[in-house]
Structure formats: structure tokens, C-alpha cells
Amino acid sequence: MPEGWEWDETLFQGSARYYVQGRPPYAPGLADQLAEALSLDGTGRLLDVGCGPGVVTLTLAHLFAEGIGVDPDAGMLAEAKRRAEVAGITNVQWVQARAEALPLDLGTFRMASFAQSFHWMDQRRVAAIVLSMLEPGGALVHISDVKTPRQDVMVLPFPLPPYTEIQQLVERYLGAVRRAGQGFLQYGTPGDEATVLSEAGFLGPERIVAPATEPFVRDIDDVVAWVYSRSGSAPHLFGDRREQFETDLRQLLHAAAPDGQFADQPADTEVFIWRKPGA
């Protein structure tokens, strides 16, 4: 892939409205398992770095006195604020900034979360900054889907989305090299995240897994939203061909499932907890 890619504000341009609808949810027991592992009791402060539309910020807000979501994308933060208002969650704030710009005088935190966002950042720089922002004994929590297949395969009520054909269609419009903003896909700091965090001074990790409990069922609109929620197929990348792309995409999905319903094996949620030395 081409070298020299840098973050730009078009990375997820136009994707915010599709993100929650299109992306698989985290496992329902995530908040309870984190509360138990970290003795979260409604006090202390949460920093959610790369918060997007506030999925994790809002899921965990009740475990803290205050939560702050940080993201560079204005559209994502507007969607996060809207979702907080709909849910009646009032103990959260939103800050538009890249993680590399922290600490921004935001104070100290009991926990900092990265939900599938750390790979977009200058990891060594951000790890050092976040370590300085945590209370002694505070935790950096990395949240993602478990990437290995489940052992207990569920019987699905509907067919899988035609992922291979969807990717081929995206490539017909955008080319074979995955796009990311104005450039092509290249994460902020390649390498081993565990090594980065250890070298920054964190202790750990402790791994916990929150199990998914139901197949992930979606309709055609949801699958279209999933496509647009991804940086490599964000709406703006299609330019004036977006309408034709979506027509082709919907035709593909209708052909794959005439009743308009799809299902996926659910992914468990994997959490790595890294702790700052101290009390």
C-alpha cells in the first residue's frame, strides 16, 4: 500500500448516520463484565477515545460520574450527541479532537476506552498521553470483536449477506486498493499493540470475553448502512456515482435474499484491560 497516508477529516465523512444501524452490536454483557472487572460503581470519569457516534460512551456512561467522548469527526459527534439526548443520558460531553492532541486539559480519568479505534492513531504517542491522564491504578481498555470463529456455531434463520459479491461491487466502483479518506488504507502505527502498551508503562493485559447471545439479524437497509459505515466505502467516495452504486447494491442484496432478511454468526466481544501502576 502507498506510504505516507495521513488522517484527514473525510475518513468517515457521511458515515455517522449509518454507523449504529449498520455495525454489529457489542455483546450485551459488556458493561456488567467491565463493572465487575474494574469495580466501577458510578463514580470516577470515563474517557472514550475515538468514540465515533458514542456507542461505548453511552453504553458505559451509567458506570461513571462523567464520560467524555473524543473524536475528530464532527458528524460522528453530532450523532453521538443526538443519541445521548434520545436516551436521556446527561452525564456525557463530546470533544472534537484527534487523540494525538490530548490531554487538552481534560483532567484525570479512571478508565480510557478504545473501541476498535487505536489502530487509526499514532499508538506510541497516544499510549503515553493516556497513561499520563489516568489515575494511579486506572485502566486503558481495548474493546473489539473476537476475530476467531466461534466454536458453538449457531443455526441462522436467514442467509448470510453476500460479502464477497459486495466487496467485488465496491471494487468495481472504487478500485481494488481499499480507500481511506483522501488516500488509501494505512493505519497510524503498524505493529504489535501489546508491545506498544507495555513499553508505554502499562501492566497487563487481563483479557475478558463478553459472549454474544443471538444471531445478528438485519434487513437490506441495515446491510446498505453497514457498507456506508466503513471507511473504505464511505458515501462520499462514490461521488456522483453513489446513486447508481446503491441501486446495484440493493439489486445484489435482493437477489441474495428475496425476502430481504440476512443473518450472521454473532461475534463475542473481547476486552483487554491494561492498568496504570499505582494504588
Secondary structure as UniProt FT lines:
FT   TURN            9..15
FT   HELIX           16..22
FT   TURN            28..29
FT   HELIX           30..38
FT   STRAND          45..49
FT   TURN            52..54
FT   HELIX           55..60
FT   HELIX           61..63
FT   STRAND          66..71
FT   HELIX           74..87
FT   STRAND          92..96
FT   HELIX           99..101
FT   TURN            102..105
FT   STRAND          109..115
FT   HELIX           118..120
FT   HELIX           123..133
FT   STRAND          134..145
FT   HELIX           163..174
FT   STRAND          179..180
FT   TURN            181..182
FT   STRAND          183..184
FT   HELIX           193..200
FT   STRAND          203..210
FT   STRAND          216..219
FT   HELIX           220..228
FT   HELIX           231..233
FT   HELIX           235..241
FT   HELIX           242..256
FT   TURN            258..259
FT   STRAND          261..264
FT   STRAND          269..275
//
